[in-house]
Amino acid sequence: MVVIVMGVSGAGKTTVGRTLAAELGWRFVDADDLHPRSNVMKMAAGAALTDEDRAPWLRKLRDEVAQALSRGEDVVMAFSGLKQAYRTLLEALDPAHVKWVFLHAPHEVLARRISQRQGHFMPATLLESQLATMEVPERALSVDVTPPPADIVKRIRDGLGV
C-alpha cells in the first residue's frame, strides 16, 4: 500500500509522514526531495510553480509509486497534491492500494509553522498561492493537524485501518 500524506506547506506532511512510516515500519518518501533543482530555486525565490514546472516532478513521483506497488512495498509519501489532476496521476496506478490523507489546519496555524521553520526552501509568501491552488480532495481521510503529531498519526492509523 502507498499512503500519501498531502496538504499545503506547513500542514506537517513530513513530520506526520515520517512518524507514520516509522510506526508502521514502512519506507518514507518526501516528494520535496524529488523536485528538480530548478523547482527548488524557483520556490526559494518566492515564485509559485506552474503545472509545466511540476510535470517532470510528477512523473518522477508516479514512477516512485509505480515501483513501490510493483514490488509490493508499503510506503508513506509526503506530497502536496494540490490539484485533483496531480492526485489522479498517482492514484490511477492502483486506486485500491493508493490511499490519501489530507492534512489541514487554520490559516494562522499554517502561517505560524512556516515562519518557524528553518532550512526549508519554501518561503511563507507561497502559502497563499498554495491555498488558492488547493483543490480539497473528495476521496481522502481528512485530518486536522492542530493536535500533537502522535494524536494525528493515531487518527490516520484508525481511519485507514493500518
N, C-alpha and C positions, 0 to 999 in steps of 0.2 A: 504494500500500500504506500502511496505517496500522500502525505498530509501537507497541504500548502497553507501556511500561515500568512495571511495577507492584510494589508491596510496601508494607510498613508504613513509618511515619515513621522516618527515619534510614537507610533502605536505600540512599539515593543516587539516587533516581529522577530528580531534577532534574539533578544533576551528570552522571550517566551518559546521561540522555536528551539533554541539550544537546550533550554530546561526540559521541554517536552521530549526532545530526542534523547537526552541523557536518561530521563526516567524510563523511556521505552527501550533503550539500548539500540536505537536506530541511528543511522548516519544523518548528519545535519548538513544542509547546503544553504548558504546565504547567496541569494541571487545577486546581491550587490557586488559580490566578489567576482562575478562573471561579466560585469559590464566592460565593454572596451574602454581603453584609456581615454578615448575622445569623449565618451559619455561622462565619465567621471570629471574630466576637466571642464566640460560644459556646465555640469551641475555645480561644481565648486565655484565657478564664476557667477553663479546665480541665475543661469538660464535654464528654463524648463526644456526637457527633451520632447522631441516631436515623435510621431509614430515612425517616421523614417529613421530617426536616431535609434529607436528601440528595436527595429526589425532584426538586426543581427543578434542582438542580445536575446530576444525572444526565441529565435531559432536555437540558440545555444541552450536556453532553458528547456525547450522542447526536447532537444537531444538528451539532456541530463535526465529528464523524467522518463523518456522512452528507454534509455539504457537501464535505469533502475527497475522499471516494470519488466523488461525482458529478462533481467537477472533474478527476478523475484525478490528484489531487495526492498526493505522498508526504509523510507526516507521522510524526513521532515524538511521542508523547504520554506525559507522566508522569502517572500516575493510581494512586491507592492500590489500587483494585479489590479491596477486602477480601472481598466476597461473590461467589459464583458468579452470583447474580441480577444484580448490577451489571455483571459482565463479559458475561453473556448479552445484556443490553440493547444493548451496543455491538457485540458480535461478530455478533449476528443480522442486522445490516445487510448484511454480506457476509463470511461466515466464511472465504472463500478469500483475502481481502485485508486482514483484521484479524488481526494476529499479536501474541501475548502473550509478554512476557519477565518472569519472576518473579525479582525481586532479593531475596535473603535473606542473613542473617548471624546469628551467635550473638547472643543477647540482650545480652550485655555490650558487644559492638561497637555495636549499635544505640543502647543507652543512652548510651554514651560520645559517639557522634556527635551525638545530640540535645542533650546537655548542653553541647557545644562550639559549637553554632550560635548565631548572633546575628541578631536581627531577624526571626526566624520566629515566626509566631503559634502554632505547635503546641508546647505545653509537654511536657516529658519525662514528666509524670504520665500522659499519654494513651497512652503506648506500650503499657502493659499491656492497655488496652481494645482497642487495635488488634490486638495479638497474639491476644487472646481471640476477636475477631470474624473474623480472617483465616481464610478457607477456602482452603487451599492448592490452586492450580489444577492440574487434571489435564492440560490442553492448553496448556502454556506451556513455553518454554525456561527452565529453572531455572538461575540463575546465582548463585554465591556471590560476594558483594561485598566480601570481605575483601582481595582483591588491589587494586593501584592501578587507577584508572579506565581507563587505556589498555588494560590487560590484560582488564578486564571488557568493554570495547567490542569488542575483538578477538574475544573468546569469543562475544559476541552476533552479530557480523557473520558469523563462521564458522558458528554454529549456525543462523542464518536464511538464510545464503547471500546476504547483501546487501553 
